[in-house]
Amino acid sequence: MKEPYYAVIFTSTRTDGDHGYGEMAQEMEALAEKEQGFIGIESAREEVGITVSYWTSLAAIATWKKNLDHRFAQKKGQKEWYSWYKVRICLVEREYEFNTLTT
């Protein structure tokens, strides 16, 4: 990814049971990929779930937040899937990585 860009960090704890969460998560990722300004997504879930999506601008993030299907998923999440969550929006000015597969 070319810096600078934005990261939306969604940290959460889930309620018990799936209740359609897995399917909706896949649908939201596919939908986000179609949004202008979307760069990518990474996710991990254990006791605390962390999903980070990457965007070219704050305007692109705001457009995604207003997406009607995304808003539906947010409301369903508040009612059924999450006992807690926090969203952080950060400017990424630099990145680097270590990867033994490419050395």
Secondary structure, 3 states (H helix, E strand, C coil): CCCCEEEEEEEEEECCCCCCHHHHHHHHHHHHHCCCCEEEEEEEECCCEEEEEEECCHHHHHHHHHCHHHHHHHHHHHHHHEEEEEEEEEEECCCCCCCHHHC
